[in-house]
């Protein structure tokens, strides 16, 4: 048997060598792709050659990244890797668990130094504003739907992280804790199977808790017309590890008593009469159907009788929440600190803000490096 294997190995070696050479040649001849629609990111281009980059080794690092990114059939290999991993019992690829019928992002470790800076900035901003302030910290699927994790998975305790964060917020900030509601509905479609975001249904349940805290009135799902706008969504987690035969549905909720409004991207100046970008459904990142994705500041002006004006400081979890908030406010200013570099405090008076809401998911917030700088920009000038 050993002799047969040795002979087979000798026969296969030249074939494998030829295959490697063919792939290398194809990679050199094949035009470089600028982006990966599957992974939703830019791809490494072949690096420029310079003496300095060769001497410091950067050129060879860039070539290695280029070869990995531009490898012929890369998307197909990612899908194949996922299938092989599932069949061979692999439980996790990078920070993504191969769960039971779903891909689940692992709990993020806490950036302790930055967390303390953020909390201090949030407390100072809210207390000095004199406005009604609310903080909604959404749990992720890793803690809410832990029964979908593979056997013997050992994520960090996200509930402990959330408890610690909320406990350090000033007493004047009302904490909106949606975990009891999510625990009650945990077997429902709260999170996408291929993406790290909550679904519109998950967002709706969170909104019901928020509405109670902010005294927005009682609403039920029957108050909305629900439209499935996509049934073939593959999200960020799928882009990382593959997800053969696994797709998601995106729903939008339109209030039956809907008021007219105008949404303006204050960064680009573009305006629209809808928060939904249907063109996004023809791209890889279909979640950008909500607000067309993330930008520094978006303003919404509604044609209603409300005397409340909301400042919403958020990550992308809030994008699908805004569809529920529109009927309750005269204006909503949406700030994403990752892309906003002006003085946020100036909006408090210029926009007649009555309410401040922070809305983040736990995994993003525990690693956030932008909130403190955004809220303290005026102090640094």
Order of alpha helices (4+ residues) and beta strands (2+ residues): alpha-beta-beta-alpha-alpha-alpha-beta-beta-beta-alpha-beta-alpha-alpha-beta-alpha-alpha-beta-alpha-beta-beta-beta-beta-beta-alpha-beta-alpha-beta-alpha-alpha-alpha
